């Protein structure tokens, strides 16, 4: 398990593909592709030119069918990977994509309730092989006494409102470094979570792109071989 955690890409490494609208659109391609790729008229339309490849027409037709099957299966694997990313990737990474955006989004929202919730989540997440546990423990054990920073949840006048805001600002400024560390710790734990799901998603993306690129690679070598035969 430690080997998988160490060598499998993190969720943030997969987020570029997982959050991409173009790649996510492949979810619908297996169904759409079935009607497109296995339609005889469309197959004839996109069949490769026999003269270009220097092959007879029947062989070229078989090549076209092989390429379509490879493209269809590749898009299907990409669709599976996209679904897996949406199902298993933590919301903190799906919604922000990186640690800087995550801290920027949630630091201004920090209040005593969110603070305690984050500490509880960090504690519940448990140890992570690739995250410094001493640092995690120090974040959990850090004490940030609130000293009732909110004079009242519903200030009755401007004086109470100003006093409440001043107390809150002081509390934020005093503990800002700790809040940053707390958010970073939570994000790092999410980023390294669900190793098997990350492995499955990575494998699906890899197989999908390999199958999608395979037809164009075959065409490239076929055209290169035909051109070489013409010149030499």
C-alpha positions as a Markdown table, in Angstrom:
| # | Residue | x | y | z |
|---|---|---|---|---|
| 1 | Unk | 0.0 | 0.0 | 0.0 |
| 2 | Unk | 2.9 | 2.4 | 0.8 |
| 3 | Unk | 4.3 | 1.7 | -2.7 |
| 4 | Unk | 1.1 | 2.6 | -4.3 |
| 5 | Unk | 0.7 | 5.8 | -2.2 |
| 6 | Unk | 4.2 | 6.8 | -3.1 |
| 7 | Unk | 4.2 | 6.2 | -6.8 |
| 8 | Unk | 0.6 | 6.9 | -7.8 |
| 9 | Unk | -0.1 | 10.5 | -9.0 |
| 10 | Unk | -1.8 | 12.7 | -6.5 |
| 11 | Unk | -5.3 | 14.0 | -7.1 |
| 12 | Unk | -3.9 | 17.4 | -7.9 |
| 13 | Unk | -1.8 | 15.8 | -10.7 |
| 14 | Unk | -5.0 | 14.3 | -12.1 |
| 15 | Unk | -7.1 | 17.4 | -11.6 |
| 16 | Unk | -5.9 | 19.0 | -14.8 |
| 17 | Unk | -7.6 | 16.2 | -16.7 |
| 18 | Unk | -10.4 | 15.6 | -14.3 |
| 19 | Unk | -11.5 | 19.2 | -14.2 |
| 20 | Unk | -11.2 | 19.7 | -17.9 |
| 21 | Unk | -14.6 | 20.2 | -19.6 |
| 22 | Unk | -13.3 | 18.7 | -22.8 |
| 23 | Unk | -12.1 | 15.5 | -21.1 |
| 24 | Unk | -15.2 | 15.3 | -19.0 |
| 25 | Unk | -17.3 | 15.4 | -22.1 |
| 26 | Unk | -16.0 | 12.0 | -23.0 |
| 27 | Unk | -18.5 | 10.6 | -20.5 |
| 28 | Unk | -21.1 | 10.8 | -23.2 |
| 29 | Unk | -18.9 | 9.6 | -26.1 |
| 30 | Unk | -19.4 | 5.8 | -25.7 |
| 31 | Unk | -23.1 | 6.3 | -26.3 |
| 32 | Unk | -22.7 | 8.9 | -29.0 |
| 33 | Unk | -19.8 | 7.0 | -30.5 |
| 34 | Unk | -21.8 | 3.8 | -30.9 |
| 35 | Unk | -24.1 | 5.6 | -33.3 |
| 36 | Unk | -21.3 | 7.4 | -35.1 |
| 37 | Unk | -18.5 | 4.9 | -35.4 |
| 38 | Unk | -20.7 | 1.9 | -36.3 |
| 39 | Unk | -22.7 | 3.8 | -38.9 |
| 40 | Unk | -21.7 | 2.4 | -42.4 |
| 41 | Unk | -22.1 | 5.8 | -44.1 |
| 42 | Unk | -19.9 | 7.6 | -41.6 |
| 43 | Unk | -17.4 | 4.8 | -41.8 |
| 44 | Unk | -17.2 | 5.1 | -45.5 |
| 45 | Unk | -16.9 | 8.9 | -45.2 |
| 46 | Unk | -13.9 | 8.8 | -42.9 |
| 47 | Unk | -12.2 | 5.8 | -44.4 |
| 48 | Unk | -8.6 | 6.4 | -45.1 |
| 49 | Unk | -7.4 | 7.0 | -48.7 |
| 50 | Unk | -5.9 | 3.8 | -50.1 |
| 51 | Unk | -3.8 | 5.8 | -52.5 |
| 52 | Unk | -2.3 | 7.9 | -49.7 |
| 53 | Unk | -1.3 | 4.9 | -47.7 |
| 54 | Unk | -0.2 | 2.9 | -50.7 |
| 55 | Unk | -2.5 | 0.0 | -49.7 |
| 56 | Unk | -5.3 | -1.7 | -51.5 |
| 57 | Unk | -8.9 | -0.6 | -50.7 |
| 58 | Unk | -9.9 | -3.6 | -48.8 |
| 59 | Unk | -6.9 | -3.4 | -46.5 |
| 60 | Unk | -7.4 | 0.3 | -46.0 |
| 61 | Unk | -11.1 | -0.4 | -45.1 |
| 62 | Unk | -10.0 | -2.9 | -42.5 |
| 63 | Unk | -7.4 | -0.3 | -41.2 |
| 64 | Unk | -10.2 | 2.2 | -40.8 |
| 65 | Unk | -12.4 | -0.2 | -38.8 |
| 66 | Unk | -9.5 | -1.0 | -36.6 |
| 67 | Unk | -8.8 | 2.7 | -36.0 |
| 68 | Unk | -12.5 | 3.4 | -35.2 |
| 69 | Unk | -12.6 | 0.5 | -32.7 |
| 70 | Unk | -9.4 | 1.8 | -31.0 |
| 71 | Unk | -10.8 | 5.4 | -30.9 |
| 72 | Unk | -14.1 | 4.1 | -29.5 |
| 73 | Unk | -12.4 | 2.1 | -26.8 |
| 74 | Unk | -10.1 | 4.9 | -25.9 |
| 75 | Unk | -12.9 | 7.3 | -25.4 |
| 76 | Unk | -14.7 | 4.7 | -23.3 |
| 77 | Unk | -11.7 | 4.4 | -21.0 |
| 78 | Unk | -11.4 | 8.2 | -20.8 |
| 79 | Unk | -15.1 | 8.3 | -19.8 |
| 80 | Unk | -14.5 | 5.7 | -17.1 |
| 81 | Unk | -11.6 | 7.7 | -15.8 |
| 82 | Unk | -13.7 | 10.9 | -15.8 |
| 83 | Unk | -16.5 | 9.2 | -13.8 |
| 84 | Unk | -13.9 | 7.8 | -11.3 |
| 85 | Unk | -12.4 | 11.2 | -10.8 |
| 86 | Unk | -15.8 | 12.8 | -10.1 |
| 87 | Unk | -16.8 | 10.0 | -7.7 |
| 88 | Unk | -13.6 | 9.6 | -5.7 |
| 89 | Unk | -11.6 | 12.8 | -5.9 |
| 90 | Unk | -12.2 | 14.9 | -2.7 |
| 91 | Unk | -14.3 | 18.0 | -3.2 |
| 92 | Unk | -11.5 | 20.2 | -1.9 |
| 93 | Unk | -9.5 | 19.3 | -5.0 |
| 94 | Unk | -12.4 | 19.1 | -7.5 |
| 95 | Unk | -13.5 | 22.6 | -6.5 |
| 96 | Unk | -10.2 | 24.4 | -6.4 |
| 97 | Unk | -7.6 | 22.3 | -8.2 |
| 98 | Unk | -4.5 | 23.3 | -6.1 |
| 99 | Unk | -3.6 | 24.2 | -2.6 |
| 100 | Unk | -3.1 | 27.9 | -3.2 |
| 101 | Unk | -6.7 | 28.3 | -4.6 |
| 102 | Unk | -8.0 | 26.2 | -1.7 |
| 103 | Unk | -6.4 | 28.3 | 1.0 |
| 104 | Unk | -7.4 | 31.6 | -0.8 |
| 105 | Unk | -11.0 | 30.4 | -0.9 |
| 106 | Unk | -11.5 | 29.1 | 2.6 |
| 107 | Unk | -9.2 | 31.4 | 4.8 |
| 108 | Unk | -11.6 | 34.4 | 4.6 |
| 109 | Unk | -14.4 | 32.1 | 5.6 |
| 110 | Unk | -12.6 | 31.0 | 8.8 |
| 111 | Unk | -14.6 | 31.2 | 12.0 |
| 112 | Unk | -14.6 | 29.2 | 15.2 |
| 113 | Unk | -17.0 | 26.6 | 13.8 |
| 114 | Unk | -15.0 | 26.0 | 10.6 |
| 115 | Unk | -11.8 | 26.0 | 12.7 |
| 116 | Unk | -13.0 | 23.2 | 15.0 |
| 117 | Unk | -14.5 | 21.3 | 12.0 |
| 118 | Unk | -11.2 | 21.3 | 10.1 |
| 119 | Unk | -9.2 | 20.2 | 13.2 |
| 120 | Unk | -11.6 | 17.3 | 13.6 |
| 121 | Unk | -11.4 | 16.3 | 10.0 |
| 122 | Unk | -7.6 | 16.5 | 10.1 |
| 123 | Unk | -7.6 | 14.3 | 13.2 |
| 124 | Unk | -10.0 | 11.8 | 11.7 |
| 125 | Unk | -8.1 | 11.5 | 8.4 |
| 126 | Unk | -5.4 | 9.7 | 10.2 |
| 127 | Unk | -1.7 | 9.3 | 9.2 |
| 128 | Unk | -0.6 | 9.7 | 5.6 |
| 129 | Unk | 2.7 | 8.2 | 4.4 |
| 130 | Unk | 3.8 | 11.2 | 2.4 |
| 131 | Unk | 2.8 | 13.9 | 4.9 |
| 132 | Unk | 4.9 | 14.8 | 7.9 |
| 133 | Unk | 3.0 | 13.5 | 10.8 |
| 134 | Unk | 4.8 | 15.6 | 13.4 |
| 135 | Unk | 3.6 | 18.7 | 11.5 |
| 136 | Unk | 0.1 | 17.3 | 11.3 |
| 137 | Unk | 0.1 | 16.6 | 15.0 |
| 138 | Unk | 1.4 | 20.1 | 15.9 |
| 139 | Unk | -1.5 | 21.6 | 13.8 |
| 140 | Unk | -4.0 | 19.5 | 15.6 |
| 141 | Unk | -2.7 | 20.3 | 19.1 |
| 142 | Unk | -2.3 | 24.1 | 18.4 |
| 143 | Unk | -4.4 | 26.1 | 20.8 |
| 144 | Unk | -6.1 | 29.2 | 19.5 |
| 145 | Unk | -8.3 | 30.5 | 22.4 |
| 146 | Unk | -11.2 | 32.4 | 20.9 |
| 147 | Unk | -11.8 | 34.6 | 24.0 |
| 148 | Unk | -15.3 | 35.0 | 22.6 |
| 149 | Unk | -14.2 | 37.0 | 19.5 |
| 150 | Unk | -17.8 | 37.7 | 18.7 |
| 151 | Unk | -19.4 | 40.0 | 21.3 |
| 152 | Unk | -22.7 | 38.7 | 20.1 |
| 153 | Unk | -23.9 | 36.8 | 17.1 |
| 154 | Unk | -26.5 | 39.4 | 16.4 |
| 155 | Unk | -25.1 | 42.9 | 17.4 |
| 156 | Unk | -27.8 | 45.2 | 18.6 |
| 157 | Unk | -26.1 | 48.5 | 17.7 |
| 158 | Unk | -23.1 | 49.9 | 15.9 |
| 159 | Unk | -20.9 | 49.8 | 19.0 |
| 160 | Unk | -21.4 | 46.1 | 19.5 |
| 161 | Unk | -20.9 | 45.5 | 15.8 |
| 162 | Unk | -17.6 | 47.4 | 15.7 |
| 163 | Unk | -16.4 | 45.6 | 18.9 |
| 164 | Unk | -17.3 | 42.2 | 17.4 |
| 165 | Unk | -15.5 | 43.0 | 14.1 |
| 166 | Unk | -12.5 | 44.2 | 16.0 |
| 167 | Unk | -12.3 | 41.1 | 18.1 |
| 168 | Unk | -12.7 | 38.9 | 15.1 |
| 169 | Unk | -9.9 | 40.7 | 13.2 |
| 170 | Unk | -7.6 | 40.3 | 16.2 |
| 171 | Unk | -8.4 | 36.6 | 16.4 |
| 172 | Unk | -7.7 | 36.1 | 12.7 |
| 173 | Unk | -4.5 | 38.1 | 12.7 |
| 174 | Unk | -3.2 | 36.3 | 15.8 |
| 175 | Unk | -3.9 | 32.8 | 14.4 |
| 176 | Unk | -3.5 | 33.4 | 10.6 |
| 177 | Unk | -0.4 | 31.2 | 10.3 |
| 178 | Unk | -2.1 | 28.4 | 12.2 |
| 179 | Unk | -5.2 | 28.7 | 10.0 |
| 180 | Unk | -3.0 | 28.5 | 6.9 |
| 181 | Unk | -1.3 | 25.4 | 8.2 |
| 182 | Unk | -4.6 | 23.8 | 9.1 |
| 183 | Unk | -6.0 | 24.3 | 5.6 |
| 184 | Unk | -2.8 | 23.1 | 4.0 |
| 185 | Unk | -2.8 | 20.0 | 6.2 |
| 186 | Unk | -6.4 | 19.2 | 5.3 |
| 187 | Unk | -5.6 | 19.7 | 1.6 |
| 188 | Unk | -2.5 | 17.5 | 1.7 |
| 189 | Unk | -4.4 | 14.7 | 3.4 |
| 190 | Unk | -7.1 | 14.9 | 0.7 |
| 191 | Unk | -4.5 | 15.0 | -2.1 |
| 192 | Unk | -3.0 | 11.7 | -0.9 |
| 193 | Unk | -6.2 | 10.0 | 0.0 |
| 194 | Unk | -7.8 | 6.9 | -1.7 |
| 195 | Unk | -4.7 | 5.5 | -3.3 |
| 196 | Unk | -6.4 | 2.7 | -5.1 |
| 197 | Unk | -8.9 | 5.1 | -6.6 |
| 198 | Unk | -6.0 | 7.3 | -7.8 |
| 199 | Unk | -4.4 | 4.2 | -9.3 |
| 200 | Unk | -7.5 | 3.1 | -11.1 |
| 201 | Unk | -8.2 | 6.6 | -12.5 |
| 202 | Unk | -4.6 | 7.0 | -13.6 |
| 203 | Unk | -4.6 | 3.6 | -15.4 |
| 204 | Unk | -7.9 | 4.4 | -17.1 |
| 205 | Unk | -6.6 | 7.8 | -18.4 |
| 206 | Unk | -3.4 | 6.2 | -19.6 |
| 207 | Unk | -5.1 | 3.3 | -21.5 |
| 208 | Unk | -7.6 | 5.8 | -22.9 |
| 209 | Unk | -5.1 | 8.2 | -24.3 |
| 210 | Unk | -3.0 | 5.3 | -25.6 |
| 211 | Unk | -5.9 | 3.9 | -27.5 |
| 212 | Unk | -7.0 | 7.3 | -28.9 |
| 213 | Unk | -3.4 | 8.1 | -30.1 |
| 214 | Unk | -2.8 | 4.6 | -31.5 |
| 215 | Unk | -4.7 | 5.1 | -34.9 |
| 216 | Unk | -2.9 | 8.4 | -35.7 |
| 217 | Unk | 0.5 | 6.8 | -34.8 |
| 218 | Unk | -0.3 | 3.9 | -37.2 |
| 219 | Unk | -1.3 | 6.3 | -39.9 |
| 220 | Unk | 1.9 | 8.3 | -39.4 |
| 221 | Unk | 4.1 | 5.3 | -39.8 |
| 222 | Unk | 2.1 | 4.0 | -42.8 |
| 223 | Unk | 2.4 | 7.4 | -44.6 |
| 224 | Unk | 6.1 | 7.6 | -43.8 |
| 225 | Unk | 6.7 | 4.1 | -45.1 |
| 226 | Unk | 4.7 | 4.8 | -48.3 |
| 227 | Unk | 6.6 | 8.1 | -48.8 |
| 228 | Unk | 9.9 | 6.3 | -48.2 |
| 229 | Unk | 9.0 | 3.7 | -50.8 |
| 230 | Unk | 8.1 | 6.4 | -53.4 |
| 231 | Unk | 11.4 | 8.2 | -53.0 |
| 232 | Unk | 13.7 | 5.2 | -52.7 |
